[in-house]
Amino acid sequence: MATGAAVSVLALGAALVQPKAGRALDAGRITASSRILVGLLATAAGLGSPRPGVVLPAAVLIGACTGLITPLGFAALAASTPEARFGQTMGAAELGGELGDAGGALLVATLTSVSTLTSGYAAPALAIAALAAPIAAYRAQPQTEPGNG
């Protein structure tokens, strides 16, 4: 029952945040890289907390972060993809998302079956935190104005 509740609140969090994130990006109130970075780090923190009493709040956090990361990631990908490769790129991105959904669950289940629930969740938490590193490095670089560098 707790698993079903966690999945439900995760999906609800994503459904509530996704349209707002897209609108904020379209309006120029947020940037993709800054919010994707925040979303990845918060998701990693949520996955690093698989203890009783924390699972449902962590699922809400992870769902909200998924709702933030997904539209911003797809928008950034779409903006940087040449028109001739748009279908191929977006198809590959969607396939990657589906593989991540299935692969993440299999990774957690496999690690949990041979160790503990905490270890099972630690692996994707570390992987997601590692994904944030290149974004943080990019954001730390001085940005130049177009035509000045």
Secondary structure, 3 states (H helix, E strand, C coil): CHHHHHHHHHHHHHHHHHHHHHHHHHCCCCCHHHHHHHHHHHHHHHHCCCCCCCHHHHHHHHHHHHHHHHHHHHHHHHHHCCHHHHHHHHHHHHHHHHHHHHHHHHHHHHHHHHCCHHHHHHHHHHHHHHHHHHHHHHHHCCCCCCCCC
